[in-house]
């Protein structure tokens, strides 16, 4: 039986009991180790879309705006399979 959970700690706790495995990004490795789990790379490499979140009704400070600009330019230059800007804008502005 498959379980879908929305919190990494829950996924890792289930995996630690032997109920299955958890699929997570590299950022979770220290949390996973705390549950006594080991990591196995997935091949081919999986990619996932990332979004920048910002306040809806508030101007960002200049350093944050620079980070947004840098990140978007870096993605345009290095991510060959990225979505067009209008698709990302529509997705980011859709209420969940």
Buried (B, 14 or more C-beta within 10 A) or exposed (E): EEEEEEEBEEBBBBBBEEEEEBEBEEEBEEBBEEBEBEEEEEEEEEEEEEEEEEEEEEEEEEEEEEEEEEEBEEBEEEEEEBEEEEEBEEEEEEEE
